[in-house]
Amino acid sequence: MTAGGRGPVAGVLFDIDDTLIDLATAARNGFLRLAGGHLAGVPDADRRRAADGFAEDAPGLYERYMTGELSFREQRLGRLRHAYAQVGGPVLDEAELAAWNDGYESAMRAAWRPFDDVHPCLDELDRIGLPYGAVTNNVHDYQRAKLDLSGLGRIAVLVGSDTAGAPKPDPRPFRAGARMLGTKPEHTAYVGDNPVNDVRGARDAGLIAVLLDRRAAHPSPTAAEAHHAISTLAELSGIVRGPARTADFGIARGVGYSNYSC
């Protein structure tokens, strides 16, 4: 079937963090667990506010990591310092920061979980024979581990910001993902939660942009930039439903399919 006037969907690419994996919940819970001793005298509401600011990257440091200005560790600990400062928490020394970072990483890896709608969505894509993969704004090996530890090892096609040569919204990661699926960009849907990095980036790269707005966080003008806007992955089947015909869709047979494509 056609999607937003761009033609039939031959393959699907997904963002990972807060699209497939509930990273925000894991980050909040990990922060609260590791910050418990440091913020023992802080009211519960303020601790939750600090956790939200940390998980949502209130100071905007992750984008500085993506541009190469900060390391991954530096952006994480910068978010921690900002969150503590907002609620009168302590200033940690380097040894304390190192211990916090190690403990937080362990807590996160134990807490990575897919959203409840992810496996049913992938099952449906398997059933109708559409290949799928992921394009992410983090390095390949870290995200590969995240998919595997969260039970999403079935996603074989993965493009990291390092392997693509640039982060989203640059067109290169999206086009690399389509090449790995063996699909043309105009017949490849991209599903993500970020209006700029995911939606605008996918549109500019020539893909079918699908905004996943789980929390109704984006106003309709933002959603209008997407070819489609959905609130759950269960709605994706309405966009891609129908068996893929490789001859019609220009799929390179045997190239880049996930282990579960038909």
C-alpha positions in Angstrom: 0.0 0.0 0.0 1.1 3.6 -0.4 2.3 5.7 2.5 1.7 9.4 2.6 1.7 9.5 -1.2 5.3 8.2 -1.4 4.5 4.7 -2.6 4.4 1.3 -1.1 6.3 0.5 2.1 9.0 -2.1 1.4 10.9 -2.0 4.7 10.9 -0.3 8.1 13.6 1.4 10.1 13.3 2.4 13.8 14.9 4.7 16.2 16.0 2.9 19.3 15.9 5.1 22.4 12.3 5.9 23.6 11.0 4.3 20.4 11.8 0.7 20.8 13.4 0.8 24.3 12.0 2.7 27.2 15.2 4.6 27.9 13.6 7.4 29.8 12.1 5.2 32.5 15.3 3.3 32.9 17.3 6.5 33.2 14.9 8.0 35.8 15.0 4.8 37.9 18.7 4.4 37.6 19.2 8.0 38.6 17.0 7.7 41.7 18.7 4.5 42.7 22.2 5.9 42.4 21.3 9.3 43.8 19.5 8.0 46.9 22.4 8.6 49.3 23.4 11.9 47.8 19.9 13.4 47.9 18.7 11.8 51.1 17.7 15.2 52.5 16.0 16.4 49.4 12.1 16.2 49.2 10.7 13.4 47.1 9.2 15.8 44.6 12.5 17.5 44.0 14.3 14.2 43.6 11.8 13.2 41.0 12.2 16.6 39.3 16.0 16.1 39.3 15.5 12.6 37.8 13.3 14.0 35.1 15.8 16.7 34.2 18.5 14.1 34.0 16.6 11.7 31.9 15.3 14.4 29.6 18.7 16.0 29.3 17.6 19.4 30.5 20.9 21.1 29.8 21.0 19.7 26.2 24.4 18.0 26.6 23.7 14.9 24.5 23.6 16.9 21.3 27.0 18.2 22.2 28.2 14.6 22.5 26.8 13.9 19.0 28.8 16.8 17.6 32.0 15.5 19.2 32.3 18.4 21.7 31.8 16.1 24.7 32.5 12.4 25.3 29.7 10.1 26.2 30.8 10.0 29.8 31.2 13.8 29.9 27.6 14.4 28.7 26.2 11.9 31.2 28.1 13.4 34.2 27.3 16.9 33.0 23.6 16.0 33.2 24.2 14.6 36.7 25.9 17.7 37.9 23.1 19.9 36.5 20.4 17.7 38.1 22.1 17.8 41.5 22.6 21.6 41.3 18.9 22.1 40.5 17.9 20.6 43.9 20.8 21.6 46.1 22.6 18.3 45.9 26.3 17.8 46.6 29.2 18.5 44.3 30.9 15.2 43.7 34.6 14.7 43.3 36.2 12.7 40.5 36.3 9.4 42.5 32.6 9.8 43.4 31.7 10.7 39.8 33.5 7.6 38.5 31.7 5.4 41.0 28.4 6.9 40.2 29.0 6.4 36.5 29.9 2.8 36.9 27.0 2.1 39.1 24.6 3.9 36.8 25.8 2.0 33.7 25.2 -1.3 35.5 21.8 -0.2 36.6 20.9 0.9 33.1 22.0 -2.3 31.5 19.8 -4.3 33.9 16.8 -2.0 33.3 16.8 -1.8 29.4 13.4 -3.1 28.3 11.4 -2.8 25.1 8.0 -1.2 25.2 5.1 -3.7 25.3 4.1 -2.9 21.7 7.5 -3.7 20.1 7.6 -7.4 19.8 4.0 -7.6 18.5 4.9 -5.0 15.9 8.0 -6.9 14.8 6.0 -10.1 14.7 3.5 -8.4 12.3 6.4 -7.2 10.1 7.7 -10.8 10.1 4.3 -12.1 9.2 3.9 -9.8 6.2 7.4 -10.2 5.1 8.9 -6.7 5.5 12.5 -6.4 6.5 13.3 -4.0 9.4 16.3 -2.5 11.2 17.4 0.3 13.5 19.2 3.7 12.9 20.4 5.3 16.1 22.2 8.4 17.4 24.8 6.5 19.4 27.7 4.3 18.5 27.0 0.9 16.9 28.5 -1.4 19.5 26.8 0.2 22.5 23.4 0.1 20.8 24.0 -3.5 19.6 24.6 -4.5 23.3 21.4 -2.5 24.2 19.3 -4.4 21.7 20.7 -7.7 22.7 20.4 -7.2 26.4 16.8 -5.9 26.1 15.7 -9.0 24.1 15.8 -7.3 20.7 18.6 -9.3 19.2 16.2 -10.2 16.4 16.9 -6.7 14.9 19.9 -7.6 12.8 20.2 -4.4 10.7 21.7 -1.6 12.8 23.3 1.7 11.8 25.2 3.7 14.4 26.2 7.3 14.2 29.8 6.1 14.0 29.3 3.6 11.2 27.2 6.1 9.2 29.8 8.8 9.4 27.3 11.3 10.9 24.4 11.4 13.4 20.8 12.0 12.5 19.3 14.3 11.1 22.1 14.0 8.5 20.7 12.0 5.6 23.6 9.5 5.7 22.4 7.2 8.5 18.9 6.9 7.0 20.2 6.1 3.6 22.7 3.6 5.0 19.8 1.9 6.8 17.8 1.6 3.6 20.8 0.2 1.7 21.3 -2.4 4.4 17.6 -3.4 4.2 17.9 -3.5 0.4 15.1 -1.0 0.0 14.8 2.3 -1.8 14.5 5.3 0.5 11.2 6.3 -0.9 9.8 2.9 0.0 11.3 2.8 3.5 9.4 3.9 6.5 11.4 5.4 9.4 9.7 5.5 12.9 11.0 7.7 15.7 10.0 10.0 18.5 12.2 13.0 17.8 10.6 15.6 15.5 13.9 16.9 14.3 16.4 14.1 14.4 13.9 11.4 13.3 11.0 13.0 11.4 12.7 15.9 9.6 15.9 13.9 9.1 13.9 11.0 7.5 11.9 13.4 5.3 15.1 15.1 4.1 16.7 11.8 3.3 13.7 10.8 1.2 12.2 8.2 3.6 8.6 7.9 4.8 8.7 9.7 8.1 6.5 8.3 10.9 6.4 10.2 14.2 5.8 8.0 17.2 4.3 10.3 19.9 3.7 8.0 22.8 3.0 10.7 25.3 1.1 13.2 23.1 4.1 15.5 23.6 4.1 17.2 20.2 1.5 19.6 18.9 -0.2 19.0 15.6 2.0 21.5 13.6 5.0 19.3 14.5 3.2 16.1 13.8 2.2 17.6 10.4 5.8 17.5 9.3 5.6 13.7 9.4 4.0 11.7 6.7 2.3 9.8 9.5 1.9 10.4 13.2 1.0 7.4 15.6 0.8 7.0 19.3 1.7 3.3 19.5 3.5 0.9 17.3 0.2 -1.1 17.0 -0.8 1.7 14.6 2.1 1.0 12.3 0.4 -2.0 10.7 -2.2 0.4 9.1 0.7 2.1 7.3 2.7 -0.9 6.1 0.1 -3.7 5.9 0.2 -5.8 2.8 2.7 -8.4 1.6 5.9 -6.9 0.2 6.5 -7.7 -3.5 10.3 -7.6 -4.0 10.0 -7.1 -7.8 7.7 -4.1 -7.3 9.6 -2.5 -4.5 13.2 -2.7 -5.8 14.4 -4.8 -2.9 17.8 -6.4 -3.5 17.1 -10.1 -2.8 19.1 -11.6 0.0 20.8 -8.3 0.9 20.5 -7.0 4.4 17.4 -8.8 5.5 16.8 -9.4 9.2 16.8 -13.0 10.4 13.0 -12.8 10.6 12.0 -11.4 7.2 10.1 -13.7 4.9 
